[in-house]
Amino acid sequence: MQDESAAFVALTIVAVAALLSATLIVALSPLLARYAVAKPNARSSHTTPTPQGGGIVVIGTTIAVTGGMLLISAASAESTLRLAVVFLSVILMAGVGVVADKHPISAAPRLVLQTFAVIAVLSTLPPELRLLPVVPWWIERIVLLIGTLWFINLVNFMDGLDLMTVAEVVPITATLGITGLLGILPWPEAVISFALCGTMIGFAVFNRPIAKLFLGDVGSLPIGLLLGWLLLLLAGNGGWAAAILLPLYYLADSTITLLRRAANREPIWQAHRSHFYQRATDRGFRVIDVVARVFAVNVALALMALATIVWPVDIVALSAGAAIVAWLLITLARGTKPA
C-alpha cells in the first residue's frame, strides 16, 4: 500500500468509526439510559445520576469497523484467527464490565475472568516476541500477564472524570496507528488502533463536561485490554521506548497513588478520590482544566514516542517524558491559588 493511500485509508477508518459511534449513541440513547445509571458516590466527580454504558457502542463499533475493513482488504487467515481470539477476549472483558456496571463484583471472580481474557490475548503474541530475553520464556509471559492485568485495571481506575479516557486513548491509538503506517505494527493492528481512535472521538461528543454519558466498566476494561495488547506488540517490534512513553501519565498517576495508599495502610481496592486528577478538581481546577492539561501532555508524549521510532533518541525522549509527567502531577497536586 502506497504511503498516500494508506494515510487516506487511515483517515477514512477514523472518520467512519467516529460517525458510526456518534450515530449509534444517539440511536441507542434510550436503551443506554436504562442499561445502568452511575449515581454519585465517594469516588465520583459528577453530582447527578448519569447513564453509563457508552463502552457498549465504543467496543461494538471498534470491532465492526475493524472487521469490515479487514474483510474489504482480504486479511490472511492467520490474521483473522488472531484477531478473532483478541476480540472474543475483549467481549469477555466487556461482559465482566456489563455485570460490574449493574452490580458490584467481588475482586476474586473479577480477577479470574480478567486473567482468562489476558491469557487468551497473550497466546496470540508471536512466540519469538521477547521483551525480557534475559529470563526464561515462561517467566516473561507471567510478567506480561501481571503487567497487562495491572494496565487493564489502571485504565479502569483513571476513568473517573469527563473526557479523561478520551484524552488518554485518542493520542495513544492515533500514535499506534501511525506506527502501523511506518511498518512497526502489523496493518491489522493499525486498523484496530485507528478504529478505536475514531470511536472515542465520536463518544467524546457525549462525554464532554458536563457528561451526558459515561463509558462504564463495559468500556474501560476492554479498552485497557486492547491498549495493553497493542502496546506489547509495539514494544516487541522494537518500539519499547514508545510503548513506555504513550501511557506514561496513566502509569505514573495510578502507580504512585496506589503505592501511597498502600503505604498509608488504606485499602487500595476501595473507591477513593486520591488520584492526582481527582485531587486537582478538589483543589480548584475545573474538569476541563485538568483534561486539557492531560491531553496536552499526552500529545507531547505521543510526539516523543514517534521520535523514538524515527530517530535513536530513546533515553532523551524518556527523560523528557518523565519530566513533563512529573510537572503535570505536581501541578495537579498543588491545585489552583484562591482568587
C-alpha positions in Angstrom: 0.0 0.0 0.0 1.4 3.4 -1.0 2.0 5.9 1.8 -0.6 8.4 0.4 -3.3 5.8 0.0 -2.5 4.2 3.4 -2.9 7.6 5.1 -6.2 8.2 3.3 -7.4 4.8 4.4 -6.4 5.5 7.9 -8.3 8.8 8.0 -11.3 7.1 6.4 -11.3 4.5 9.2 -11.1 7.2 11.9 -13.9 9.2 10.3 -16.2 6.3 9.7 -15.7 5.0 13.2 -16.4 8.4 14.7 -19.5 8.9 12.7 -20.8 5.4 13.4 -20.1 5.7 17.1 -21.9 9.0 17.5 -24.8 7.9 15.4 -25.3 4.7 17.4 -25.1 6.6 20.7 -27.9 8.9 19.6 -30.0 5.9 18.3 -29.4 3.8 21.4 -29.5 6.5 24.0 -32.9 5.4 25.4 -31.5 1.9 25.9 -28.2 3.1 27.3 -30.1 5.2 29.8 -31.9 2.1 31.0 -28.8 -0.1 31.0 -27.2 1.4 34.1 -27.0 4.8 35.8 -23.9 5.9 37.6 -25.1 7.5 40.9 -22.7 9.9 42.7 -20.5 8.2 45.4 -17.3 8.8 47.3 -15.2 8.3 44.1 -17.4 10.3 41.7 -16.6 13.6 40.1 -20.2 14.0 38.9 -23.0 15.3 41.1 -26.1 13.9 39.3 -27.0 10.4 38.2 -25.6 9.9 34.6 -26.2 7.0 32.2 -23.2 4.7 31.7 -22.7 2.1 29.0 -21.1 4.2 26.2 -18.5 1.5 26.1 -21.0 -0.9 24.5 -21.1 1.3 21.5 -17.3 2.1 21.6 -16.3 -1.6 21.7 -19.0 -2.7 19.3 -18.1 0.0 16.8 -14.4 -0.8 17.0 -15.0 -4.5 16.3 -17.4 -3.8 13.5 -15.3 -1.2 11.7 -12.2 -3.4 12.1 -14.0 -6.5 10.8 -15.4 -4.6 7.8 -12.0 -3.1 6.9 -10.2 -6.4 7.1 -12.9 -8.1 5.1 -12.5 -5.5 2.4 -8.7 -5.9 2.4 -8.9 -9.7 2.4 -6.8 -10.2 5.6 -5.0 -13.5 5.8 -6.5 -16.5 7.7 -3.7 -16.2 10.3 -4.5 -12.5 11.0 -8.3 -13.3 11.1 -7.8 -16.1 13.6 -5.5 -14.0 15.8 -8.0 -11.1 15.8 -10.9 -13.4 16.5 -9.2 -14.6 19.7 -8.4 -11.0 20.7 -12.0 -9.8 20.0 -13.5 -12.7 21.8 -11.3 -11.8 24.8 -12.4 -8.2 24.5 -16.1 -9.3 24.5 -15.4 -11.4 27.6 -13.9 -8.4 29.3 -16.8 -6.2 28.2 -19.1 -8.9 29.8 -17.3 -8.5 33.1 -17.9 -4.8 32.7 -21.6 -5.2 32.0 -22.1 -7.1 35.2 -19.9 -4.7 37.2 -21.8 -1.7 36.0 -25.1 -3.1 37.2 -24.0 -4.9 40.3 -20.6 -4.8 42.2 -18.4 -7.8 41.6 -16.0 -9.0 44.3 -12.4 -8.8 43.4 -11.7 -12.6 43.1 -14.1 -13.6 40.3 -13.4 -10.3 38.5 -9.7 -11.1 38.6 -10.2 -14.7 37.4 -12.2 -13.6 34.4 -9.8 -10.9 33.5 -6.9 -13.4 33.8 -8.6 -15.8 31.3 -9.1 -12.9 28.8 -5.4 -11.8 29.2 -4.1 -15.3 28.8 -6.0 -15.7 25.6 -4.7 -12.4 24.2 -1.1 -13.2 25.2 -1.5 -16.5 23.3 -1.8 -14.5 20.1 1.6 -12.9 20.5 4.3 -14.4 18.3 6.4 -16.9 20.2 9.6 -15.1 19.1 8.4 -11.8 20.6 10.6 -11.3 23.6 10.6 -8.3 25.9 12.7 -9.8 28.6 15.1 -12.2 26.8 17.3 -12.5 29.9 14.7 -14.7 31.6 13.0 -17.9 30.5 10.1 -17.5 28.1 7.5 -18.7 30.7 8.7 -16.3 33.3 8.4 -13.5 30.8 4.9 -14.5 30.0 3.9 -14.5 33.7 5.4 -11.0 34.0 3.4 -9.9 30.9 0.2 -11.4 32.4 0.6 -9.5 35.6 1.6 -6.3 33.8 -1.4 -6.5 31.5 -3.8 -7.1 34.3 -2.4 -4.1 36.1 -2.7 -2.0 33.0 -6.3 -3.0 32.4 -7.3 -2.0 36.0 -5.3 1.2 36.0 -7.3 2.3 32.8 -10.4 1.5 34.8 -9.1 3.4 37.8 -8.4 6.5 35.7 -11.8 6.6 34.1 -13.2 8.9 36.7 -13.5 12.3 35.0 -15.4 13.6 31.9 -13.2 13.2 28.8 -10.3 11.8 30.8 -10.2 8.4 29.0 -10.7 10.2 25.6 -7.7 12.4 26.4 -5.7 9.3 27.0 -6.9 6.9 24.4 -7.1 9.2 21.4 -3.4 10.2 21.4 -2.3 6.6 22.1 -4.4 5.0 19.4 -3.6 7.6 16.8 0.1 7.1 17.5 -0.2 3.3 17.5 -1.9 3.6 14.1 0.8 5.8 12.7 3.4 3.3 13.8 1.5 0.8 11.7 1.8 3.2 8.7 5.6 3.3 9.5 5.8 -0.5 9.4 6.3 -1.1 13.1 2.8 -2.6 13.9 1.2 -5.1 11.5 -1.6 -3.5 9.4 -4.5 -5.3 11.1 -3.4 -4.0 14.5 -3.0 -0.5 13.0 -6.6 -0.8 11.7 -7.8 -1.6 15.3 -5.9 1.4 16.6 -7.5 3.8 14.1 -10.9 2.3 14.6 -10.7 2.7 18.4 -9.4 6.2 18.0 -12.4 7.1 15.8 -15.0 5.6 18.1 -13.5 7.5 21.1 -13.8 10.8 19.1 -17.4 10.0 18.4 -18.0 9.2 22.1 -16.3 12.4 23.2 -19.2 14.5 21.9 -21.4 13.0 24.7 -18.7 12.7 27.3 -17.6 16.3 27.4 -18.3 18.3 30.6 -20.9 18.0 31.8 -21.1 14.5 30.5 -24.4 13.0 29.3 -22.9 9.5 29.0 -20.1 7.6 30.7 -18.1 4.6 29.3 -18.7 2.4 32.3 -16.6 -0.7 33.1 -18.1 -2.2 29.9 -15.9 0.3 28.1 -12.8 0.9 30.3 -12.0 -2.7 30.9 -11.9 -3.9 27.3 -10.2 -0.7 26.2 -7.5 -1.4 28.7 -7.1 -4.9 27.3 -6.8 -3.7 23.7 -4.4 -0.9 24.6 -2.2 -3.3 26.7 -2.1 -5.8 23.9 -1.2 -3.2 21.2 1.5 -1.7 23.5 3.1 -5.1 24.0 3.2 -5.6 20.2 4.7 -2.2 19.8 7.4 -2.9 22.4 8.1 -6.4 20.9 8.6 -4.9 17.5 11.3 -2.5 18.6 9.3 0.3 20.0 9.8 -0.3 23.6 10.5 3.3 24.5 7.4 4.4 22.6 5.4 1.8 24.5 6.5 3.3 27.8 6.0 6.9 26.8 2.5 6.6 25.4 0.7 5.6 28.7 3.3 7.3 31.0 0.8 9.7 32.6 -1.7 6.9 33.4 1.1 4.7 34.7 2.5 7.4 36.9 -0.7 8.7 38.4 -2.2 5.2 39.2 1.0 3.6 40.4 2.1 6.5 42.7 -1.5 6.9 44.0 -1.9 3.2 44.9 1.6 2.9 46.4 0.8 6.0 48.6 -2.4 4.4 49.7 -0.7 1.1 50.5 2.0 2.9 52.5 -0.8 4.7 54.5 -2.5 1.3 55.0 -5.5 2.4 53.1 -7.5 -0.3 51.2 -6.4 0.1 47.5 -9.4 -1.8 46.2 -12.0 0.6 47.6 -13.4 3.6 45.8 -11.4 6.8 46.6 -10.6 10.3 45.3 -6.8 10.1 45.8 -5.7 10.1 42.1 -3.8 13.3 41.1 -6.6 14.3 38.6 -9.2 13.9 41.3 -7.3 15.9 43.9 -6.9 18.6 41.3 -10.7 19.1 41.0 -11.0 19.1 44.7 -8.3 21.9 44.9 -9.8 24.4 42.5 -9.2 23.1 38.9 -12.2 22.8 36.7 -12.7 19.5 34.9 -11.8 21.0 31.6 -8.6 22.5 33.0 -7.5 19.0 34.2 -8.4 17.2 31.0 -6.8 19.9 28.8 -3.5 19.6 30.6 -3.6 15.8 30.5 -4.4 15.8 26.8 -1.6 18.3 26.0 0.9 16.2 27.9 -0.3 13.0 26.1 0.1 14.7 22.8 3.6 15.7 23.7 4.3 12.1 24.9 2.9 10.8 21.6 5.3 13.1 19.6 8.2 11.9 21.7 7.1 8.3 21.1 7.1 8.8 17.4 10.5 10.4 17.6 11.9 7.3 19.2 10.6 5.3 16.2 12.3 7.5 13.7 15.5 8.5 15.5 17.8 6.9 18.1 16.6 9.3 20.9 15.1 6.8 23.4 16.9 8.0 26.5 16.4 11.7 25.7 12.7 11.1 25.0 12.1 9.0 28.1 13.9 11.6 30.3 11.8 14.5 28.7 8.6 12.4 29.1 9.3 11.7 32.7 9.9 15.4 33.3 6.7 16.6 31.8 4.7 13.9 33.5 6.3 14.9 36.8 5.4 18.6 36.1 1.8 17.6 35.4 1.5 15.6 38.6 2.9 18.4 40.7 0.7 20.9 39.1 -2.4 18.8 39.7 -1.4 18.1 43.3 -0.9 21.7 44.1 -4.2 22.9 42.7 -5.0 26.5 41.9 -4.5 29.5 44.0 -7.6 31.1 45.6 -8.8 34.1 43.6 
